Amino acid sequence: MHRSQVAIIGGGLVGASLALALQAGARARGWKIVLIEPFAPGDSFQPSYDARSSALSFGSRQIYERLGLWPSISQRAEPILQIHVSDRGRFGAARLAALEEGVPALGYVVENAWLGRCLWQALDRDVVSWHCPAEVVGMQALEGGYRLTLDDETQLDCDLAVLADGGRSGLREQLGIGVRRRAYGQTALIANVSPLEAHRGQAFERFTDEGPMALLPLPENRCALIWSRPGNDAERLARLDERRFLDELQETFGYRLGAFQQVGARHLYPLELVEAEEQVRSSLVVLGNAAHSLHPIAGQGYNLSLRDAQALAEGLLASDKAIGDIATLQGYLQRQRQDQQLTVGFSDQVTRLFSTAEPLLATGRNLGLLGLDLLPPAKRWFARQAMGLGTRPD
């Protein structure tokens, strides 16, 4: 029977980031960490036009700097120098600029494959071992830990199990952890597009009566498109040929980047806010999308999960109690509660406010955008939220 101090179920970006955050302290304490992941990580990086990407806030850059990972990530991190927020068909708009906030960038857009490669290559295999490809099919609570059963019938015991297996976590359901759901009645269409003009590090948040749209800068003058529409309309857009799709995108977005030249593969994701009703039990933590899955338009989901992972690592390494001690885990959650509530609330309120055609609300949000651009304190608050610094002191 194999035993480790920490078993991270899900070796994606959140799980691997937690392993890296724990790594140095685990090495000093003689802890063993195991990552269990169904899909083998790639050791090589092959640029792809259609690569999925994540928006890292400036706060996330600071976390990866402390972990020593930023020099490698930054090689393919496209900085967001400005964010332009507008409401289609109305005069209100807000503009955020890195220069005004005194930072080199408001955030960065990084291809997931590159970010994953940087993480996996930074892990010390003497401390962090992989079971991959492998899937946990059963979890049994033990005195002071969990017994995990893998799909090849291997069993592993651990002092702390971290559930980081995504928003559709079957293990979360198996453990009887309920979720709160709020459907947005929207589907996100995700694709990469190429504009004629240089994006110059600009990100765009464009709100329409049918749903919000984001366009984020990528390397090679590509842009990552997140276009939220009612489900049937999103499916229609996904089926259009390239020229007709680009024409509709152009009509909705406008010509701030000139004419769109190319669109890659299009993917659809139904959107809802999902929050686990429990995030900690004795010897168990629920992390990442398994804990909270947010609307992507505000770009907050991965950054919140990374802050959770960093806070969990700090709490575990600062404690002199058993690694799965419930008081330690509750202390971690209590410290993160304000950040989670503020971030989830910010994302949810922005999504709902800017996804309605109701005239009074539409007028109110338009005036709000105008006021945001004119009132420095409000603008700074909004910028700090966007940078992942909302609950941290200056």
Buried (B, 14 or more C-beta within 10 A) or exposed (E): EBEBBBBBBBBBBBBBBBBBBBBBBBBEBEBBBBBBBBEEBEEEBEEEEBBBBBBBBBBBBBBBEEBEBBEBBBEBBBBBBBBBBBBBEBEBBBBBBBEBBEBEBBBBBBBBBBBBBBBBEBBBEEBBBBBBBBBBBBBEBEEBBBBBBBEEEBEBBBBBBBBBBBBEBEBBEEBEBEBEEEEBEBBBBBBBBBBEEEBEBBBBBBBBEBBBBBBBBBBEBBBBBBBBBBEEBBEEBBEBEEEEBBBBBBEBBEEBBEEBEEBBEBEBBEBBBBBBEBBBBBBBBBBBBBBBBBBBBBBBBBBBBBBBBBBBBBBBBEBEEBBBBBEBBBBBBEBBEEBBEBBBEBBBEBBBBBBBEEEEBBEEBBEBBBEBBEEEEBBBBBBBBBBBBBBEEE
